[in-house]
């Protein structure tokens, strides 16, 4: 059982993982460095259940906006809204379970790429 992340650690992990969804070449080694030392099971869950639902549409956009990354405050705010909506609604929780399953499947390569730099 890994230790629970503090709010600050969790935010730092979320911001690092969001880098996997930028339009430019992703620096997986940098992301791996930022998450090193945390419980990887927890980090993987954060990737697919918190970060990906907010960020994946950036990769799905046919003509992505020109930008270098997610604004940290915006990102953390959007994740907080997602999590709160899930906690407040049985339906939303169940819909999101399906969405997260799809995200794990569709974006499984992201975690595999990060893991290449962990060991």
N, C-alpha and C positions, 0 to 999 in steps of 0.2 A: 504494500500500500504506500504510494508516494505521498509526500507532504502536500498539503493544500497550498496553493499559491496565494500570496498576499494580493491585494487589489493592484498594487504597483507592479508586482511581478507579472501578474496576468495581463495588465495593459501593455507591458513591455513585450510580452510574448505575442499578443494580438497584433501589435504594430509590426513586429518582425515578420510574422507569418503573412501579413497583408502584402509584403513585398513580392510574394509569389504570384500576385495577381496584377502586377504592373504590366504595361504594354511592351516595355523594353526587355532586353535580355535579363533574365532573372539571375541574381547572384545567390545561388543556393548555398554556397560555402559561407557567405555572410549570414544568411538566415540560420544555418546550422550553428554557427558561432554564437549567435544571439540566444539560441534556445538550449545550448549545452548546459548540463547540470540540472535541468528540470526533469521531472517525471515525464518520459516521452509519451506514455499512454495519455496522460493529461493534456500534453501539448498537441498530440494528434487529434484528440477530441475537440480542443479549442479551434484547431484548423478547420475541421469539417462542420462543427455545429455552431461556431460563433463567427469565425472570420469568413469562410467561404460563402455562407448565405448572403452576407453583405457585399462581398467583393466580386463574386464570380461573374456577375453581369458585365463587369468591365471586360472580361475576356470574351464574352459572348457578343459584344457590340461589334457589328460589321465594320463601322468606321469609328474606332475608339477615339475619345478626346485626346488631345496631345497633353500629356502630363507625365510627371515622373513618379508619382506615388499618391497615396491617400493622405489627406491632411489628418494628422493624428486625432485631433479633437473630433472631427467629423466621424472618423472611423469608430472611435470608442463610443460616441454618442449613438451611432446607428446600431452597433452591437448591443448596447444596453437596451435600446428600444426593442430589438428582436427578442432578446432574452425575456424582457418584461412581458411582451405580448404572448410569448409561449407560456410563461408562468400563469398568466391570467386567463388563458383559454384552453379548454380541453381540446377543442377542434384544432386550434392553431398548433398545439403540441403534436397532435397526430399528423397533421399535414406536414409539419416541419420534420417529423421523423422520416417521412417519405423523401422529403427534399434532401435531408442530410444523407440518407442512403444513396440517393442519386448523385449527390456531390462527391461522396467517397468513391463511387464507381467512376464518375466522369473525370475527377481530378486526383485519382489515386496516384498518378505519376508525380504529383507535387511532393507528396510525402516520401516516395521512393527516391526522388532526387535529393531531398534534404538528407535522408538517411545515408546516402553515399558519403556524406562529409562528416557524419557523426562518429563512425568507428575509426 
